[in-house]
Amino acid sequence: MTKRKRFSGGLLKELREQKGLTQRALAALAGMSKTALVNLETEYAPQGPMANTLADIADALGVPMSAFFREVEAPQQEVKA
């Protein structure tokens, strides 16, 4: 198996809580709705976050965008000749 990076709403929530911010406060700092932030933290959005959204949240938290990604195992795909 190979490893790849995947967005983690759990990491976003952990970082927000470490900074002592409520969902409403972080959403306001990042210029987004609280509902949108909740959807990211619970990974409800099936397509995942847009890069500019992550950049705004990262700026608000003072962390790099990479802080929201976790390494996961990715199944290897068979190459057909």
Short mmCIF file of the C-alpha atoms (twelve columns), coordinates in Angstrom:
data_MODEL
# 
_entry.id   MODEL 
# 
loop_
_atom_site.group_PDB 
_atom_site.id 
_atom_site.type_symbol 
_atom_site.label_atom_id 
_atom_site.label_alt_id 
_atom_site.label_comp_id 
_atom_site.label_asym_id 
_atom_site.label_seq_id 
_atom_site.Cartn_x 
_atom_site.Cartn_y 
_atom_site.Cartn_z 
_atom_site.pdbx_PDB_model_num 
ATOM 1  C CA . MET A 1  0.000   0.000  0.000   1 
ATOM 2  C CA . THR A 2  1.084   3.513  -0.691  1 
ATOM 3  C CA . LYS A 3  0.480   6.549  1.467   1 
ATOM 4  C CA . ARG A 4  -1.293  9.727  0.466   1 
ATOM 5  C CA . LYS A 5  -2.503  12.871 2.188   1 
ATOM 6  C CA . ARG A 6  -6.190  13.335 2.926   1 
ATOM 7  C CA . PHE A 7  -8.062  16.283 4.417   1 
ATOM 8  C CA . SER A 8  -9.093  15.640 8.032   1 
ATOM 9  C CA . GLY A 9  -11.956 17.561 9.565   1 
ATOM 10 C CA . GLY A 10 -10.872 16.139 12.903  1 
ATOM 11 C CA . LEU A 11 -7.494  17.873 12.621  1 
ATOM 12 C CA . LEU A 12 -9.256  21.128 11.755  1 
ATOM 13 C CA . LYS A 13 -11.442 20.791 14.854  1 
ATOM 14 C CA . GLU A 14 -8.430  19.971 17.058  1 
ATOM 15 C CA . LEU A 15 -6.537  23.031 15.832  1 
ATOM 16 C CA . ARG A 16 -9.557  25.275 16.343  1 
ATOM 17 C CA . GLU A 17 -10.018 24.006 19.893  1 
ATOM 18 C CA . GLN A 18 -6.286  24.384 20.661  1 
ATOM 19 C CA . LYS A 19 -6.586  28.054 19.673  1 
ATOM 20 C CA . GLY A 20 -9.586  28.430 22.000  1 
ATOM 21 C CA . LEU A 21 -11.944 29.419 19.195  1 
ATOM 22 C CA . THR A 22 -15.601 28.549 18.787  1 
ATOM 23 C CA . GLN A 23 -16.889 27.454 15.408  1 
ATOM 24 C CA . ARG A 24 -18.685 30.784 15.070  1 
ATOM 25 C CA . ALA A 25 -15.512 32.762 15.885  1 
ATOM 26 C CA . LEU A 26 -13.303 30.844 13.440  1 
ATOM 27 C CA . ALA A 27 -15.932 31.057 10.714  1 
ATOM 28 C CA . ALA A 28 -16.077 34.836 11.148  1 
ATOM 29 C CA . LEU A 29 -12.272 35.133 11.056  1 
ATOM 30 C CA . ALA A 30 -12.124 32.999 7.899   1 
ATOM 31 C CA . GLY A 31 -14.998 34.841 6.198   1 
ATOM 32 C CA . MET A 32 -17.319 31.857 5.942   1 
ATOM 33 C CA . SER A 33 -20.548 30.633 7.495   1 
ATOM 34 C CA . LYS A 34 -20.578 28.569 10.661  1 
ATOM 35 C CA . THR A 35 -22.521 25.892 8.771   1 
ATOM 36 C CA . ALA A 36 -19.758 25.619 6.172   1 
ATOM 37 C CA . LEU A 37 -17.153 25.225 8.924   1 
ATOM 38 C CA . VAL A 38 -19.236 22.568 10.687  1 
ATOM 39 C CA . ASN A 39 -19.537 20.691 7.387   1 
ATOM 40 C CA . LEU A 40 -15.748 20.724 7.025   1 
ATOM 41 C CA . GLU A 41 -15.117 19.594 10.597  1 
ATOM 42 C CA . THR A 42 -17.572 16.706 10.244  1 
ATOM 43 C CA . GLU A 43 -16.369 15.956 6.698   1 
ATOM 44 C CA . TYR A 44 -19.966 16.287 5.502   1 
ATOM 45 C CA . ALA A 45 -18.911 18.000 2.262   1 
ATOM 46 C CA . PRO A 46 -18.365 15.039 -0.101  1 
ATOM 47 C CA . GLN A 47 -15.960 16.828 -2.434  1 
ATOM 48 C CA . GLY A 48 -13.830 18.215 0.403   1 
ATOM 49 C CA . PRO A 49 -12.786 21.805 0.897   1 
ATOM 50 C CA . MET A 50 -11.681 24.213 -1.809  1 
ATOM 51 C CA . ALA A 51 -8.050  25.344 -1.597  1 
ATOM 52 C CA . ASN A 52 -8.967  28.997 -1.082  1 
ATOM 53 C CA . THR A 53 -11.284 28.048 1.790   1 
ATOM 54 C CA . LEU A 54 -8.488  26.074 3.467   1 
ATOM 55 C CA . ALA A 55 -6.104  28.985 2.930   1 
ATOM 56 C CA . ASP A 56 -8.523  31.369 4.672   1 
ATOM 57 C CA . ILE A 57 -8.962  28.998 7.620   1 
ATOM 58 C CA . ALA A 58 -5.215  28.357 7.859   1 
ATOM 59 C CA . ASP A 59 -4.546  32.111 7.905   1 
ATOM 60 C CA . ALA A 60 -7.165  32.602 10.625  1 
ATOM 61 C CA . LEU A 61 -5.568  29.863 12.752  1 
ATOM 62 C CA . GLY A 62 -1.982  30.853 11.955  1 
ATOM 63 C CA . VAL A 63 -1.049  27.400 10.643  1 
ATOM 64 C CA . PRO A 64 0.055   26.047 7.248   1 
ATOM 65 C CA . MET A 65 -2.595  24.412 5.054   1 
ATOM 66 C CA . SER A 66 -0.729  21.127 5.408   1 
ATOM 67 C CA . ALA A 67 -1.822  21.027 9.075   1 
ATOM 68 C CA . PHE A 68 -5.274  19.872 7.909   1 
ATOM 69 C CA . PHE A 69 -4.018  16.760 6.135   1 
ATOM 70 C CA . ARG A 70 -3.360  13.300 7.527   1 
ATOM 71 C CA . GLU A 71 -1.376  10.521 5.890   1 
ATOM 72 C CA . VAL A 72 -3.549  7.521  5.016   1 
ATOM 73 C CA . GLU A 73 -3.036  4.213  3.303   1 
ATOM 74 C CA . ALA A 74 -4.133  4.226  -0.320  1 
ATOM 75 C CA . PRO A 75 -4.870  0.963  -2.081  1 
ATOM 76 C CA . GLN A 76 -2.570  0.228  -4.973  1 
ATOM 77 C CA . GLN A 77 -4.254  0.169  -8.331  1 
ATOM 78 C CA . GLU A 78 -3.499  -2.556 -10.808 1 
ATOM 79 C CA . VAL A 79 -1.919  -1.399 -14.015 1 
ATOM 80 C CA . LYS A 80 -3.434  -3.165 -17.006 1 
ATOM 81 C CA . ALA A 81 -1.270  -3.716 -20.037 1 
# 
